[in-house]
Amino acid sequence: MDYLILAIISYGTPNLITSFGKIVCIVYTGIGLIFALLFQQILHRQLVPIFYQIIFQLAINRHITYYFTRCRSFIVSFLLVTCVIILFWIIIPTLLIHHIYVPKWSLIELTYFAVTTNHLIGFGDLMPCSDLHGQSRSRCALVLSIYVIFQVLVASILSHMWLILPRKNRQFLQQRRHDSDPMVDKKNNKYFSVDIHDELLTNVFI
């Protein structure tokens, strides 16, 4: 339950009855939210630059640039990386939860559960551990808690990547124009056409 509260998800069970318990839960959730946001910011600073570095490297790959224009190569690379993240960090763990604990769920129910979990919503109508008892239920609750936190963090990282995509795309295009400009001194990052003209004029007047 602690992990679900910190992830701002409540499936409706167990619930609090007394007023004192509800007040404690409000304070506990507020403190947990602050630490959760700080942890998300740390992950954003550590992981998002790594993912965008991979995207930059893919965008300048000759196979990508061969099939797509310079303007589209970055967007295509971004979509490829995000699809890989979604596949390995969201789809495969969700399918494992389905295979181990809720094989009777339909595809619609599984997708509904994954989407509501990733978007910090818990209605309590679908619970993977509801039919289990004893130690199996405790183990399922622990696995589900780890799954929920993992899914929320991945959704947060993907949302941040989408948010800064236009700025990163502009930076990529500016860098590509800079690298392809023959009038730019790559070491000193300066245009050297003026120096050439001055040298020519000096030779003429001498």
C-alpha positions, 0 to 999 in steps of 0.5 A, spaced: 500 500 500 505 504 501 508 504 494 501 505 491 500 511 495 507 514 493 505 513 486 499 517 487 495 511 485 489 508 489 485 502 487 480 503 493 483 497 497 485 497 503 481 504 505 482 508 511 476 509 516 477 513 521 479 521 521 485 520 524 488 515 519 485 519 513 489 526 516 495 521 517 494 519 510 494 526 507 500 528 510 504 522 508 502 522 501 504 530 501 511 528 503 511 522 499 509 526 493 515 531 494 520 525 494 517 522 488 517 529 484 525 529 486 526 522 484 523 523 477 527 530 476 533 526 478 531 520 473 530 526 468 537 529 468 540 522 468 536 518 463 533 523 458 540 526 456 542 518 454 536 517 450 537 523 446 544 522 445 542 515 442 537 519 438 542 524 435 547 518 433 541 514 430 539 521 426 546 521 423 546 514 421 547 513 414 542 508 413 537 513 416 539 519 412 539 514 406 531 513 407 529 519 410 531 527 409 535 531 414 529 534 417 525 527 418 531 523 420 531 526 428 523 525 428 524 518 425 530 516 430 526 519 436 520 514 434 524 508 434 527 509 441 520 511 444 518 505 441 523 500 444 522 504 451 515 502 450 516 495 448 521 493 453 519 497 459 511 497 458 508 492 454 513 486 456 512 487 463 505 488 462 504 481 458 508 478 464 503 480 469 498 478 465 501 471 464 503 470 471 497 473 475 491 474 470 491 470 464 483 470 464 483 478 462 482 480 455 486 484 451 481 490 452 482 489 460 489 488 460 490 495 456 485 498 460 489 496 466 496 498 463 493 505 461 490 507 467 496 505 471 501 509 467 496 515 468 496 515 475 489 512 476 486 507 480 479 505 479 479 498 483 475 495 478 481 491 476 486 488 481 491 482 479 491 480 486 484 480 488 483 472 487 489 470 490 490 468 498 496 468 503 503 468 501 501 468 493 497 474 494 503 478 498 508 476 493 503 479 488 502 485 491 509 486 492 510 485 484 504 489 482 507 495 487 514 495 483 510 494 476 506 500 478 512 505 480 516 502 474 510 504 469 509 511 472 517 513 472 517 510 465 511 514 463 514 520 466 520 520 462 517 519 456 512 525 457 518 529 458 522 527 452 516 528 448 515 535 451 522 537 449 522 534 443 521 541 439 527 544 442 532 538 441 529 537 434 531 545 432 538 543 436 539 537 431 537 541 425 542 547 427 548 543 428 547 539 421 547 546 418 553 548 421 557 541 420 555 542 412 556 549 411 563 549 408 564 556 410 565 555 417 571 553 421 570 547 425 575 548 430 574 555 432 567 555 430 567 562 426 566 564 418 573 565 415 570 568 408 572 575 411 579 573 412 580 570 406 577 576 402 582 581 406 588 576 404 586 577 397 585 584 398 592 585 401 595 581 395 592 585 390 594 592 393 601 589 394 
